């Protein structure tokens, strides 16, 4: 167990993302002198031949002090590897982070599913992701995604429309959810009992190398991963690869294979991923969710529109990207 959050924050800023190695040096340190020596040894082992800045112990501790005050002020929870509140599934992946920054609430006893896909999907794929989000929410399954444009946002929106809980794993700090266009979505997600998570320090903006690291956490938090739609060059396919390496099941959406934008998902199916249309195909024990969400045909008259609007006001019908959905 690591009782000193200041030490943990400093160790989290060490280069590399092997949480177990960082945890070992914290556990072995009895006082600050031990910690200083452990940092020196760690940095020697992880130094690069390139001319990169190697942080000193005093710099790391100073940055940690500033950050500890910031997370306390913002009410951000710190989950440290080895502690009881750290997600169990992440301890089983090859390279869990030493620390997770958390806003909101994680349900440790649930069986989450990841829904991912391209940032530039077809309109049909957006509606499919939204419907899947609704479906999993109605089966009491938390949905994990990345708050990105496209499929991620559609899945989060579907969960919220059906009154479920959804978690967003970020490539930047949880204090500044990105993209900026989705900051209101992030607030709604938290208000509904969901969570924002990241291994990146507060104040961090997303950088290129952080997205693959984010993807391994996204898949690692879940029991299964659904790729709705993805071209052959897509971060969603990297998430699927991480999921397979972590022993998670990978699925694709049977309704979003069209065109070059669906080539990556078609490839996954050819490689053995099961194509699904509903949450019950992943969790058959929740058979009641099979018919719980369906997309309605477009209204044919003004009377149809009035009836749909009444249903929307009553919470029985929702609209998304030109589609009407009945829950």
Phi, psi and omega in degrees: 000144179249112184269344186255103182294329179297315177298316182297320178296321178293315179296327180296336181273356175295150179298155182088161180229036173269098184297327182295320179296319179292322178296320180302317182290329177292315181296325183280350184267119180273332180211184185292329177295318175300317182297318180300315180294321179296322178295318180300314180296317180299313182294326176296320180290329186252013179290149181256152177287344179284162181277066179258152180291127176259116184291145176270164179302315182295322177296313180299318179293321177297317178295322180295321179297317178298316183291323179299318177296322181293313182292327177292320179294322184272354180072031179273132180270140179252118177260116183256135178308131182098346178268160186296330184274000178284135183303126184302319184298327182289336178291346183264352179277160186298328187222067179292149176287153176296325188219143171243136173265129188229129166242132181101212189221134174255137175265102187290335184268007182269176178239081186291158174231140177268137172238119184224168178171185185291155174282347182234064183277172171285161177299323178297318181295324176299316180293323178296316179296320177298314180296320177296320177301315176301314185298314179293323178298319181289344174261014177061035178252116176298141179251132180249132176209192190248009179063011182283170174297158175084230188300318181304307182298320179299318179295314177301315181298319179298317178300314182295323179297329181264007176077023181263188181244139182221144181245139177245126177260123189254153176268354176237194181289148181287347178281344181225074183302137178234154000291159182302327181298342183252018179293325176292322176298319178299319179294319179295321178301315179292319180299332181273005178094013180271202186209151168247133182227151173197154170264356182275142180301156177300148182084354182283135170267149180298131174238164190305315184291342183284338184290315174300322177296319176300318184296324180291329176286320181302312179288324183294334180285348193246164172272335183209158181229128178249120174263112185284307180204134181202137170285180184291333176252093186209140175297335178297326178290328175294321176299317178297320178296316176301317181301316179296317179296331180272002179081019178269155175280141179243133180233160173234162180269127185288348187253011184224045181267353194293144171067185180295335181289347178251011183297321180295321179289325176296321178298319180298320179296318179297333179273000174119357178290135180283132177273128184238164175234346185211160180298327184294343178283343175263319180240078184298340178294340177261054186298336182295343182275356189298319182253020189280342179222133177213147177275129182273153174294160179297143179298142184259349183207172177297326178296321176299317180297318179297318180295319179296320180296319176299317179297323179294318179295329180275358179080013181265340183227142175231158179239142176202126176049047176081358179255153176246132185233135179252124180260000000 
